[in-house]
Amino acid sequence: MIDVLYFAWVRERVGLPRERIETEAATVADLVAELRVREARYDAAFSDTSALRVALDKELSSFDASLKGVREVAFFPPMTGG
């Protein structure tokens, strides 16, 4: 089981702040592919991964990163600041 967290517009499109899922995904990209085929709302949220960032167990990561041993995956838009 893995906890998946959604922030900002990703949460709005998916309709959930978080969920716990069972996955066989080896990488973040594999997880995204699994999520996209679930329902149209996931497909909309993950249609452009270049507009997303991902953190694994609260550490910024990449979409080709392994999920082995990961307990939490968080998806969010890039942060901007001033």
C-alpha positions as a Markdown table, in Angstrom:
| # | Residue | x | y | z |
|---|---|---|---|---|
| 1 | Met | 0.0 | 0.0 | 0.0 |
| 2 | Ile | 1.1 | 3.5 | -0.8 |
| 3 | Asp | -0.3 | 6.9 | 0.3 |
| 4 | Val | -0.9 | 9.2 | -2.7 |
| 5 | Leu | -1.4 | 12.9 | -1.9 |
| 6 | Tyr | -2.7 | 15.6 | -4.3 |
| 7 | Phe | -2.2 | 19.3 | -3.9 |
| 8 | Ala | -3.6 | 22.5 | -5.4 |
| 9 | Trp | -5.2 | 22.0 | -8.9 |
| 10 | Val | -4.2 | 18.3 | -8.9 |
| 11 | Arg | -6.4 | 17.8 | -5.9 |
| 12 | Glu | -9.2 | 19.8 | -7.5 |
| 13 | Arg | -9.1 | 17.6 | -10.7 |
| 14 | Val | -8.8 | 14.3 | -8.9 |
| 15 | Gly | -11.4 | 15.3 | -6.2 |
| 16 | Leu | -9.5 | 13.9 | -3.3 |
| 17 | Pro | -6.7 | 15.3 | -1.0 |
| 18 | Arg | -5.2 | 11.8 | -0.5 |
| 19 | Glu | -5.9 | 8.1 | -1.0 |
| 20 | Arg | -4.2 | 4.8 | -0.1 |
| 21 | Ile | -3.8 | 2.5 | -3.1 |
| 22 | Glu | -2.4 | -0.9 | -3.9 |
| 23 | Thr | 0.0 | -0.7 | -6.8 |
| 24 | Glu | 2.5 | -2.8 | -8.7 |
| 25 | Ala | 4.1 | 0.3 | -10.2 |
| 26 | Ala | 7.9 | 0.2 | -10.3 |
| 27 | Thr | 8.4 | 3.9 | -10.9 |
| 28 | Val | 6.4 | 7.2 | -10.4 |
| 29 | Ala | 5.8 | 7.2 | -14.2 |
| 30 | Asp | 4.3 | 3.7 | -13.9 |
| 31 | Leu | 2.0 | 4.9 | -11.1 |
| 32 | Val | 0.9 | 7.9 | -13.2 |
| 33 | Ala | 0.0 | 5.5 | -16.0 |
| 34 | Glu | -2.0 | 3.3 | -13.6 |
| 35 | Leu | -3.9 | 6.4 | -12.2 |
| 36 | Arg | -4.6 | 7.8 | -15.7 |
| 37 | Val | -6.6 | 4.8 | -16.8 |
| 38 | Arg | -8.7 | 4.7 | -13.6 |
| 39 | Glu | -11.1 | 7.5 | -14.5 |
| 40 | Ala | -11.3 | 10.6 | -16.7 |
| 41 | Arg | -10.6 | 12.9 | -13.7 |
| 42 | Tyr | -7.2 | 11.2 | -13.1 |
| 43 | Asp | -6.4 | 11.4 | -16.8 |
| 44 | Ala | -7.1 | 15.1 | -16.7 |
| 45 | Ala | -4.9 | 15.7 | -13.7 |
| 46 | Phe | -2.0 | 13.8 | -15.1 |
| 47 | Ser | -2.3 | 14.6 | -18.8 |
| 48 | Asp | 0.8 | 16.9 | -18.7 |
| 49 | Thr | 3.4 | 15.7 | -16.2 |
| 50 | Ser | 5.7 | 18.5 | -17.3 |
| 51 | Ala | 3.3 | 20.8 | -15.3 |
| 52 | Leu | 3.7 | 18.6 | -12.1 |
| 53 | Arg | 6.3 | 17.9 | -9.5 |
| 54 | Val | 6.5 | 14.8 | -7.3 |
| 55 | Ala | 7.9 | 14.1 | -3.9 |
| 56 | Leu | 8.6 | 10.6 | -2.5 |
| 57 | Asp | 8.5 | 10.4 | 1.3 |
| 58 | Lys | 8.7 | 14.2 | 1.4 |
| 59 | Glu | 11.8 | 14.5 | -0.8 |
| 60 | Leu | 11.6 | 16.0 | -4.3 |
| 61 | Ser | 12.1 | 13.4 | -6.9 |
| 62 | Ser | 11.6 | 12.6 | -10.6 |
| 63 | Phe | 9.0 | 10.6 | -12.5 |
| 64 | Asp | 11.5 | 7.9 | -13.4 |
| 65 | Ala | 12.3 | 7.3 | -9.7 |
| 66 | Ser | 11.7 | 3.9 | -8.2 |
| 67 | Leu | 8.9 | 3.4 | -5.8 |
| 68 | Lys | 10.6 | 0.5 | -4.0 |
| 69 | Gly | 10.2 | 1.1 | -0.2 |
| 70 | Val | 8.3 | 4.4 | -0.7 |
| 71 | Arg | 5.4 | 5.0 | 1.6 |
| 72 | Glu | 4.1 | 8.3 | 0.3 |
| 73 | Val | 3.9 | 9.9 | -3.1 |
| 74 | Ala | 2.8 | 13.6 | -3.4 |
| 75 | Phe | 1.9 | 15.3 | -6.6 |
| 76 | Phe | 1.8 | 19.1 | -6.9 |
| 77 | Pro | 2.3 | 22.0 | -9.3 |
| 78 | Pro | 5.7 | 23.8 | -9.4 |
| 79 | Met | 6.0 | 26.3 | -6.6 |
| 80 | Thr | 6.5 | 30.0 | -7.2 |
| 81 | Gly | 7.6 | 32.5 | -4.8 |
| 82 | Gly | 8.5 | 36.1 | -4.4 |
